[in-house]
Amino acid sequence: MARARKSEILEIPTPKSADLLAWYDRHRRVMPWRAAKGKTTPPYAVWLSEIMLQQTTVTAVKPYFETFLARWPTVEALSAAPVSDVMAAWAGLGYYARARNLIKCAEAVTALGGRFPATEAELLELPGIGPYTAAAIAAIAFDQPATVVDGNVERVMARLFAVTDSLPGSKAQLKELAAGLTPSKRAGDYAQGVMDLGATVCTPKSPKCMLCPWAASCQGRIAGIAETLPRKAPKAESPQRYGVAFWMERKDGGVYLQRRPAKGLLGGMMEVPSTPWRGKSWRLRDAIAEAPVHAEWREMDGAVQHVFTHFRLELTVLRAKLTAAQAKSLHGEDAAWVALERLGSAGLPSVMAKVARHALKNM
């Protein structure tokens, strides 16, 4: 059998960070936390935005970031803010442990003189900062050659190098491949460039390969499997939990809310009181035995459905109109009566905002 001549062999060029940087200079997205071309984003803005962006979309984060920066323009200002104010401003972003760690980290950085450390190792010592966030701050704010890997970067690397092993098992390999492309200079622009590429060109479905600066080097595209990558192991079905929420009103129209314990799910957030959330549904009489006050309870039509990271929740809502004596029996430092028209500014997490909307619709 004749051997192919060298000129007939398809040679795939090696991807270069310079090509990605040239693309980024032309197509970089405008973000409220991103400095203008040629400028460096302050560490506080990088940190704040990256914490907010974890498991949340850019569109959802923009108004929250702008609100936080307007109210607390420095890390020292944030560290001095009342915890309840910060938690209320965070309401709706979800994953509330991030907000609690945000406060702890702000306090830690303020204790360091208000300056974020520049290295990944030092950043990892701060509360709530993991490998991804440490790398992002080091690269974007301090131009350290740190490798930033999020879901967008994993997708780009899996396609670029045709990695067919499934996530999460392939995470280490994808990070190693990403590290091999991270330049020693302009590491922050490069990191943001790869994330922009994944968000706008190398998208999960229907990637725009002809617009990609690495198209000629993309082994996944050449093999015709780019859109199937990265491959993911099947997810286990989320367990179902059930609870009963107690919607309590008094004659002036106020609704009773209480603050959840500082630790645990939705820690420190305001809530409509409820039973524990468990794996089986509640009988009405058992739920009423858990109510904060003895009253005449009425079950509202329908139920509230909410999906957390690790489980699905169904909440039945019971309503009671309390007498003055019943209302007076409900008191405490971590509780409040809130007027109906002020519920929107009460800092309710998403699941409790759903309870409020459900109750108001059934009133």
BELMO-V286585 format. One line per field, one symbol per residue. psi: psi as a letter, one per 30 degrees, with the letter a starting at -180 (. if undefined). burial: 1 if it has 9 or more other C-alpha atoms within 8 Angstrom, else 0. Layout:
BEGIN
psi->???
burial->???
END
This chain:
BEGIN
psi->kkkkleffkjkkkkkkfeeeeeeefegkkkkfgkllkflkkkeeeeeeeeeefjglleeeeeeeeeeeeeeifleeeeffkkeeeeeeffkffliffeeefeeeeeeeeefgggkklfleeeeffkkgjaeeeeeeeeeefghkikjkjaeeeeeeeeeeghjfkklffgeeeeeeeeeffklfkheeeeeeeeeeeeffehlekhkieffkfgeffjeeeefggeffllkkkkkkkklklklkkjjklleggkkkllkllelakgkglklkklllklfllkkeeeeeffkfkkljkkklkalkkkjleflkkkkkkkkkjkleeeeffjllehllkkkefgefgfhkleefeeeeeeeeff.
burial->000000000000001010111011000100001010000110111111111110010001110111111001101111101000011111101001111111111111110001010111011101111001111111111111111110011111111111100110011001101110111000111111111111101110001110010110111110001110111000000001111111111110011111110000011111111110000001000010001000000001001100000011111111111100011000000011011000100111110111110110000
END
